[in-house]
Amino acid sequence: MIHVGYWLSMHLRPRLNGIISRYDEKGRGVFESDGKSVAVPFTAVGDEVDTTMVRREHGMTIAKLDRVVTPGPDRVVAPCPHAGICGGCLWQHLAYDAQLKLKLEMVNVAFEQAEHLERVATIVPAIEQFHHRNRMDYVVGWKGEIGLKEYGSWSRYVDLKTCLLLNDGAGEILQRVRDWMRACDLKPWDAKFYRGDVRYVVIREGKNTGQRLIVIVVKDASRVTEEMQRALSSTLTGLSSSLLIGEQSRITDISLAQKFETLIGNPWLEEMVNGVTYRIHPNSFFQTNTKMAEKLQETVRYCLPPTAYRLLDLYCGLGFFGIYLAKNDALHVHGVEIDAEAIALARHNAEINGVADQCEFTTAKSEDLSWRDIPCDAVILDPPRAGLHPRVLQTLIEKRPETIVYVSCNYKRLVEELKQFKAHYTIEHLTALDMFPHTPHVEVIAHLVKK
């Protein structure tokens, strides 16, 4: 029986109609109604839309798209059947040229609002608009859904039958895992009450090696008996080169496992980018768009002057930039990374690519400043979305290497940090790369030269 209050809340919310005139900073279409801004996900400028109010957020009304009365000029038919609901893609309904134009505008508005005179001139388009990702973490919902969360929700899930972000086969893998769970009476994870068995299905692909690693993340690995393991291996044979059971016992909602058991193949994946081979652990960070990762490496290399000989690679991960540059330019690289497992992989990757004598990798937090006295001609920064720790930024300004190449996945943090860098550095060049088609995210590279 439906609760009366719930029924009333769903059916008495205001219906709003308007024509989308602009986008907000999150990439949602916006129209004005009675002097107030209404943001509507999955809309395009020029769309006339019927919507239902959902909530208020920072003075703005957020509404759900009910119907496109008349489409705007940039609207296209989204190829994915889950588009418009799934949180994996916000912009599949936008023509790709319009996506690039919008991203460039969003970046340059951020530079303008931060009172920078510099602008990003162009954005490098994605080589592939679909099937471009090499990793997807599919969540298991409490009703047995396997897929992604609905856009804007933490508790509703889209049960994916297909996913155009990965190579063909993702939908088949998810269906076989659903069938395996039912046959083995393994329960889906309930994030609200912290109970159940299966939490995530993680798929990683080597786009240039043809390898595929699948991890089934569970609450308690001991619940998956040997018989269940054999059944899983049997059902996913042919769809994976590596198959692992990962255990994550903490109640926090993350797909990274604390420990693994290998059922098929090796407990890692190998990928090749620009002639460099990388071993990747299931938990490792790696650029998720392999073909655009090649462009990213080339862009960073272009920014380094020919006189650079000693490179400090902060937030180096498993050696993605440093090993490539050591191999191509005979640089001596010192990489710093907090993740000890990533550092072990970086050392291995340097060895298999023949540059171990040119590379040194240290496990440390960048903000601990263990790198302060390491001599360098250039520094590469590739921090997480939160940006640089204040101590890192201040120490770089004090150290003042000749060249800094800042690779940012969060341009809103970048524009704030550039305010401090520019007291001592000139922005030589800005480049944007579309690593994430159909989303508002964009990678921005800032080339800084000491004044």
C-alpha positions as CSV (number, residue, x, y, z in Angstrom):
1,M,0.0,0.0,0.0
2,I,1.4,3.4,-1.0
3,H,1.7,5.9,1.9
4,V,-0.7,8.8,1.4
5,G,2.0,11.4,2.2
6,Y,4.3,10.0,-0.4
7,W,1.6,9.9,-3.0
8,L,0.7,13.5,-2.3
9,S,4.4,14.6,-2.4
10,M,4.8,13.0,-5.8
11,H,1.6,14.2,-7.4
12,L,1.3,17.7,-5.9
13,R,4.7,19.0,-6.9
14,P,4.6,22.0,-9.2
15,R,4.7,21.4,-12.9
16,L,6.9,23.9,-14.7
17,N,7.2,24.7,-18.4
18,G,9.8,26.8,-20.2
19,I,12.5,27.1,-22.9
20,I,16.1,26.2,-21.9
21,S,18.2,29.4,-22.4
22,R,21.5,28.4,-20.8
23,Y,23.5,25.9,-18.8
24,D,24.6,26.0,-15.2
25,E,28.0,25.1,-13.9
26,K,27.0,21.5,-13.6
27,G,26.0,21.2,-17.2
28,R,22.2,21.2,-16.6
29,G,19.9,23.2,-18.8
30,V,18.2,26.2,-17.2
31,F,15.1,28.2,-17.8
32,E,13.4,31.0,-15.9
33,S,10.0,30.7,-14.2
34,D,8.4,33.4,-12.2
35,G,11.8,35.1,-11.8
36,K,13.5,32.0,-10.5
37,S,16.0,29.8,-12.3
38,V,15.0,26.2,-12.9
39,A,17.8,23.6,-13.6
40,V,16.8,20.5,-15.6
41,P,19.2,17.6,-16.2
42,F,19.3,16.0,-19.7
43,T,18.1,19.2,-21.5
44,A,19.6,21.3,-24.3
45,V,19.5,25.0,-25.0
46,G,16.4,25.7,-27.2
47,D,14.4,22.8,-25.8
48,E,10.9,23.7,-24.7
49,V,10.2,21.4,-21.8
50,D,7.6,20.2,-19.4
51,T,9.1,19.5,-15.9
52,T,8.2,18.6,-12.4
53,M,9.9,20.3,-9.4
54,V,12.1,18.0,-7.4
55,R,13.8,20.2,-4.8
56,R,15.5,23.5,-4.1
57,E,19.3,23.7,-4.2
58,H,21.3,26.8,-3.3
59,G,18.5,29.1,-4.3
60,M,17.8,27.3,-7.5
61,T,14.9,25.0,-8.3
62,I,15.9,21.5,-9.6
63,A,13.3,19.9,-11.8
64,K,12.8,16.5,-13.5
65,L,12.4,16.4,-17.3
66,D,8.9,15.0,-18.1
67,R,8.7,15.8,-21.8
68,V,10.5,17.7,-24.6
69,V,7.8,19.7,-26.3
70,T,10.0,21.1,-29.0
71,P,13.7,20.1,-29.3
72,G,16.5,22.6,-29.5
73,P,18.9,22.7,-32.4
74,D,21.7,20.8,-30.5
75,R,19.5,17.9,-29.3
76,V,20.2,14.5,-30.8
77,V,18.7,11.0,-30.2
78,A,20.9,9.4,-27.5
79,P,22.0,5.9,-28.6
80,C,21.9,4.4,-25.1
81,P,18.5,3.1,-23.9
82,H,19.4,4.2,-20.4
83,A,20.2,7.8,-21.3
84,G,18.2,10.4,-19.4
85,I,18.2,8.3,-16.2
86,C,21.6,6.8,-15.7
87,G,24.2,8.9,-13.9
88,G,27.0,7.7,-16.2
89,C,26.3,10.2,-19.0
90,L,24.7,13.6,-18.7
91,W,25.1,14.8,-22.2
92,Q,24.3,11.9,-24.6
93,H,21.4,14.0,-25.9
94,L,23.8,16.8,-27.0
95,A,25.5,16.8,-30.4
96,Y,29.2,16.3,-29.8
97,D,30.2,19.6,-31.3
98,A,27.9,21.3,-28.9
99,Q,29.4,19.4,-26.0
100,L,32.9,20.6,-26.9
101,K,31.7,24.2,-27.3
102,L,30.0,24.0,-23.9
103,K,33.0,22.6,-22.1
104,L,35.3,25.3,-23.6
105,E,32.8,27.9,-22.4
106,M,32.6,26.4,-18.9
107,V,36.4,26.4,-18.6
108,N,36.9,29.9,-19.8
109,V,34.1,31.3,-17.6
110,A,36.0,29.8,-14.6
111,F,39.2,31.6,-15.8
112,E,37.2,34.8,-16.2
113,Q,35.5,34.6,-12.8
114,A,38.9,34.0,-11.2
115,E,40.1,37.2,-12.9
116,H,42.7,35.5,-15.1
117,L,43.3,37.1,-18.5
118,E,44.4,33.8,-20.1
119,R,41.9,31.6,-21.9
120,V,41.9,28.1,-23.4
121,A,41.8,28.5,-27.1
122,T,40.6,25.1,-28.2
123,I,39.7,21.7,-26.8
124,V,41.1,18.5,-28.3
125,P,38.1,16.3,-29.1
126,A,37.9,12.7,-27.9
127,I,39.1,10.1,-30.5
128,E,36.2,7.9,-29.6
129,Q,32.9,9.2,-28.3
130,F,31.7,5.7,-27.2
131,H,33.4,2.6,-25.9
132,H,36.3,4.8,-24.8
133,R,36.6,3.9,-21.1
134,N,38.9,1.2,-19.8
135,R,37.3,1.0,-16.4
136,M,33.8,0.9,-15.0
137,D,32.7,0.2,-11.5
138,Y,29.1,-1.2,-11.6
139,V,27.3,-1.0,-8.3
140,V,24.9,-3.7,-7.0
141,G,21.6,-2.3,-5.8
142,W,19.5,-3.6,-3.0
143,K,16.9,-5.0,-5.3
144,G,19.5,-6.9,-7.3
145,E,20.2,-4.2,-9.9
146,I,23.7,-4.1,-11.4
147,G,24.6,-0.9,-13.1
148,L,25.0,2.7,-12.1
149,K,23.1,5.0,-9.8
150,E,20.4,7.2,-11.2
151,Y,21.6,10.8,-11.9
152,G,21.4,12.8,-8.8
153,S,20.5,9.9,-6.5
154,W,22.4,7.8,-4.0
155,S,19.7,5.2,-3.4
156,R,18.2,4.5,-6.8
157,Y,19.9,2.2,-9.3
158,V,19.7,1.7,-13.1
159,D,19.8,-2.0,-13.9
160,L,22.0,-1.8,-17.1
161,K,21.4,-4.2,-20.0
162,T,24.1,-2.5,-22.0
163,C,26.7,0.2,-21.5
164,L,28.2,2.2,-24.3
165,L,31.2,3.4,-22.2
166,L,33.0,0.0,-22.3
167,N,33.7,-2.3,-25.2
168,D,30.9,-4.7,-26.2
169,G,30.4,-7.5,-23.7
170,A,29.7,-5.4,-20.6
171,G,26.0,-6.1,-20.6
172,E,26.6,-9.8,-21.0
173,I,29.0,-9.8,-18.1
174,L,26.5,-8.1,-15.8
175,Q,23.7,-10.5,-16.8
176,R,25.9,-13.5,-16.1
177,V,26.8,-12.1,-12.7
178,R,23.1,-11.6,-12.0
179,D,22.3,-15.2,-12.9
180,W,25.3,-16.4,-10.8
181,M,24.1,-14.5,-7.8
182,R,20.6,-16.0,-8.1
183,A,21.9,-19.5,-8.6
184,C,24.1,-19.3,-5.6
185,D,21.6,-17.4,-3.4
186,L,24.1,-14.5,-2.9
187,K,22.3,-11.4,-1.8
188,P,22.8,-7.9,-3.3
189,W,24.3,-5.3,-1.0
190,D,21.9,-3.0,0.8
191,A,23.8,0.2,1.4
192,K,21.1,1.6,3.7
193,F,21.1,-1.3,6.2
194,Y,24.7,-2.5,5.5
195,R,23.8,-6.1,4.7
196,G,24.1,-8.4,1.8
197,D,26.9,-10.1,-0.1
198,V,27.8,-8.7,-3.6
199,R,28.6,-5.0,-3.7
200,Y,30.3,-4.1,-7.0
201,V,31.3,-5.6,-10.4
202,V,34.5,-3.9,-11.6
203,I,35.5,-4.3,-15.2
204,R,38.9,-3.1,-16.5
205,E,40.0,-3.4,-20.1
206,G,43.4,-3.2,-21.8
207,K,42.3,-1.4,-25.0
208,N,45.7,-2.1,-26.7
209,T,46.4,-5.5,-25.1
210,G,43.0,-7.1,-25.4
211,Q,43.0,-8.1,-21.8
212,R,40.0,-7.8,-19.5
213,L,40.0,-8.0,-15.7
214,I,36.8,-8.5,-13.7
215,V,36.5,-8.2,-10.0
216,I,33.4,-9.2,-8.0
217,V,33.6,-7.2,-4.8
218,V,31.8,-8.8,-1.9
219,K,31.3,-8.0,1.8
220,D,32.7,-11.3,3.0
221,A,34.8,-13.5,0.7
222,S,34.3,-16.6,2.9
223,R,30.6,-16.5,1.8
224,V,31.7,-17.4,-1.7
225,T,32.4,-21.1,-1.5
226,E,34.7,-23.1,-3.8
227,E,31.7,-24.4,-5.6
228,M,30.4,-20.8,-6.1
229,Q,33.9,-19.8,-7.3
230,R,33.9,-22.6,-9.9
231,A,30.5,-21.6,-11.1
232,L,31.6,-18.0,-11.5
233,S,34.7,-19.0,-13.4
234,S,32.7,-21.2,-15.7
235,T,30.2,-18.5,-16.5
236,L,32.8,-15.8,-17.2
237,T,35.3,-18.0,-19.0
238,G,35.8,-16.4,-22.4
239,L,34.7,-13.0,-21.2
240,S,37.7,-12.3,-18.9
241,S,41.5,-12.9,-19.0
242,S,41.6,-12.3,-15.2
243,L,38.8,-12.9,-12.7
244,L,39.1,-12.0,-9.0
245,I,37.0,-12.1,-5.9
246,G,37.6,-8.9,-3.9
247,E,36.6,-8.4,-0.3
248,Q,35.5,-5.0,1.1
249,S,34.2,-5.4,4.6
250,R,33.9,-1.8,5.5
251,I,30.4,-0.2,5.4
252,T,31.7,2.7,3.3
253,D,30.4,2.7,-0.3
254,I,33.6,2.1,-2.3
255,S,34.5,-0.4,-5.0
256,L,38.1,-0.9,-4.0
257,A,38.8,-4.2,-2.3
258,Q,40.9,-4.8,0.8
259,K,42.1,-8.2,-0.4
260,F,41.7,-10.4,-3.5
261,E,41.5,-14.1,-4.5
262,T,42.4,-14.9,-8.1
263,L,40.1,-17.3,-9.9
264,I,41.3,-16.9,-13.5
265,G,44.6,-15.5,-14.9
266,N,46.8,-12.9,-13.2
267,P,45.8,-10.6,-10.4
268,W,46.6,-7.6,-12.6
269,L,46.0,-6.1,-16.1
270,E,48.5,-4.9,-18.6
271,E,48.0,-1.9,-20.9
272,M,50.2,-0.2,-23.5
273,V,50.2,3.5,-24.1
274,N,52.5,5.2,-26.6
275,G,54.8,2.1,-26.7
276,V,55.0,1.9,-22.9
277,T,53.7,-1.2,-21.1
278,Y,52.0,-0.7,-17.7
279,R,51.0,-3.3,-15.2
280,I,47.8,-2.2,-13.4
281,H,46.5,-3.5,-10.1
282,P,42.7,-3.8,-9.7
283,N,42.8,-0.9,-7.2
284,S,45.2,1.3,-9.3
285,F,44.4,4.7,-10.6
286,F,45.0,4.8,-14.4
287,Q,43.7,7.3,-17.0
288,T,40.3,5.9,-17.9
289,N,40.4,6.9,-21.6
290,T,43.3,5.0,-23.1
291,K,43.4,6.7,-26.6
292,M,43.2,10.2,-25.1
293,A,45.8,9.2,-22.5
294,E,48.2,9.0,-25.4
295,K,47.3,12.6,-26.3
296,L,47.7,13.6,-22.7
297,Q,51.2,12.2,-22.5
298,E,52.2,13.9,-25.8
299,T,50.8,17.2,-24.5
300,V,52.9,17.0,-21.3
301,R,56.0,16.1,-23.3
302,Y,55.5,19.1,-25.6
303,C,55.5,21.4,-22.5
304,L,58.9,20.2,-21.3
305,P,61.9,22.3,-22.6
306,P,64.7,20.4,-24.3
307,T,67.0,21.5,-21.5
308,A,65.0,19.6,-18.9
309,Y,67.0,16.6,-17.6
310,R,65.8,16.0,-14.1
311,L,62.0,15.6,-13.6
312,L,60.1,15.5,-10.4
313,D,56.8,13.7,-10.8
314,L,54.4,14.4,-7.9
315,Y,51.3,12.2,-7.6
316,C,53.1,9.9,-10.0
317,G,50.8,6.8,-9.5
318,L,52.2,3.8,-11.3
319,G,54.6,5.9,-13.4
320,F,52.3,6.9,-16.2
321,F,54.1,10.1,-17.2
322,G,57.5,9.6,-15.7
323,I,58.3,6.3,-17.4
324,Y,57.0,7.5,-20.8
325,L,59.3,10.6,-20.5
326,A,62.3,8.6,-19.3
327,K,61.9,6.2,-22.2
328,N,61.5,8.9,-24.9
329,D,63.7,11.7,-23.6
330,A,66.3,10.0,-21.4
331,L,65.1,12.0,-18.5
332,H,66.0,11.1,-14.9
333,V,62.7,10.9,-13.0
334,H,61.9,11.0,-9.3
335,G,58.3,10.0,-8.6
336,V,56.4,10.5,-5.4
337,E,53.1,8.8,-4.6
338,I,51.2,8.0,-1.3
339,D,50.1,4.6,-2.5
340,A,52.8,2.0,-1.7
341,E,51.2,-0.5,-4.1
342,A,51.3,2.0,-6.9
343,I,55.0,2.7,-6.2
344,A,55.8,-1.0,-6.4
345,L,54.0,-1.1,-9.8
346,A,56.0,2.0,-10.9
347,R,59.2,0.3,-10.1
348,H,58.1,-2.8,-12.0
349,N,56.9,-0.8,-14.9
350,A,60.2,1.1,-15.1
351,E,62.0,-2.3,-15.1
352,I,60.0,-3.9,-17.9
353,N,60.4,-0.8,-20.1
354,G,64.1,-0.6,-19.6
355,V,64.4,2.6,-17.7
356,A,64.9,1.4,-14.1
357,D,68.3,3.1,-13.9
358,Q,66.7,6.5,-14.8
359,C,63.8,6.3,-12.4
360,E,63.4,6.5,-8.6
361,F,60.1,6.2,-6.9
362,T,59.3,7.1,-3.3
363,T,56.2,6.2,-1.2
364,A,55.2,9.4,0.6
365,K,52.5,12.0,0.8
366,S,53.3,15.0,-1.4
367,E,52.4,17.3,1.5
368,D,55.0,15.6,3.7
369,L,57.5,17.4,1.5
370,S,60.0,14.6,1.3
371,W,60.8,15.8,-2.2
372,R,61.7,19.4,-1.1
373,D,65.5,18.9,-1.6
374,I,65.3,16.7,-4.7
375,P,67.0,18.7,-7.6
376,C,64.8,19.1,-10.6
377,D,64.5,21.2,-13.8
378,A,60.8,20.5,-14.2
379,V,57.8,19.3,-12.2
380,I,54.7,17.4,-13.3
381,L,51.7,17.8,-11.1
382,D,48.7,15.4,-11.5
383,P,46.8,15.7,-8.2
384,P,43.4,14.2,-7.4
385,R,40.2,16.3,-7.9
386,A,40.7,18.1,-4.6
387,G,43.8,19.8,-6.1
388,L,47.2,20.6,-4.4
389,H,47.7,20.5,-0.6
390,P,48.5,24.1,0.5
391,R,52.0,22.9,1.7
392,V,52.7,21.4,-1.7
393,L,51.8,24.6,-3.5
394,Q,53.8,26.8,-1.1
395,T,56.9,24.6,-1.3
396,L,56.8,24.6,-5.1
397,I,56.7,28.4,-5.1
398,E,59.6,28.5,-2.8
399,K,61.5,25.8,-4.8
400,R,60.7,27.5,-8.1
401,P,61.7,24.9,-10.7
402,E,62.1,26.4,-14.2
403,T,59.0,24.5,-15.6
404,I,55.8,23.2,-14.0
405,V,53.3,21.2,-16.0
406,Y,50.0,21.0,-14.1
407,V,47.6,18.3,-15.3
408,S,44.2,19.1,-13.8
409,C,41.0,17.0,-13.8
410,N,39.3,19.9,-11.8
411,Y,39.7,23.2,-13.5
412,K,37.8,25.0,-10.8
413,R,40.6,24.2,-8.4
414,L,43.2,24.9,-11.0
415,V,42.1,28.5,-11.5
416,E,42.3,29.2,-7.8
417,E,45.8,27.7,-7.5
418,L,47.0,29.6,-10.5
419,K,46.4,32.8,-8.7
420,Q,49.3,32.0,-6.4
421,F,51.6,30.5,-9.0
422,K,51.3,33.5,-11.2
423,A,53.1,35.7,-8.8
424,H,56.2,33.8,-9.8
425,Y,55.3,32.0,-13.1
426,T,53.9,32.9,-16.5
427,I,51.2,30.7,-18.0
428,E,53.0,29.7,-21.2
429,H,50.2,27.6,-22.6
430,L,46.8,26.1,-21.7
431,T,45.4,23.0,-23.3
432,A,42.1,21.2,-22.8
433,L,41.5,17.5,-23.7
434,D,38.1,15.9,-23.8
435,M,38.9,12.7,-21.8
436,F,35.3,12.3,-20.7
437,P,32.7,12.5,-23.6
438,H,29.1,13.0,-22.6
439,T,30.0,14.5,-19.2
440,P,30.9,18.1,-18.1
441,H,34.4,16.9,-17.1
442,V,37.4,18.0,-19.0
443,E,41.2,17.7,-18.5
444,V,43.1,21.0,-18.5
445,I,46.9,21.2,-18.8
446,A,48.7,24.4,-17.7
447,H,52.3,25.0,-18.8
448,L,54.0,27.3,-16.3
449,V,57.4,28.9,-16.8
450,K,59.4,30.7,-14.1
451,K,59.5,34.5,-14.5
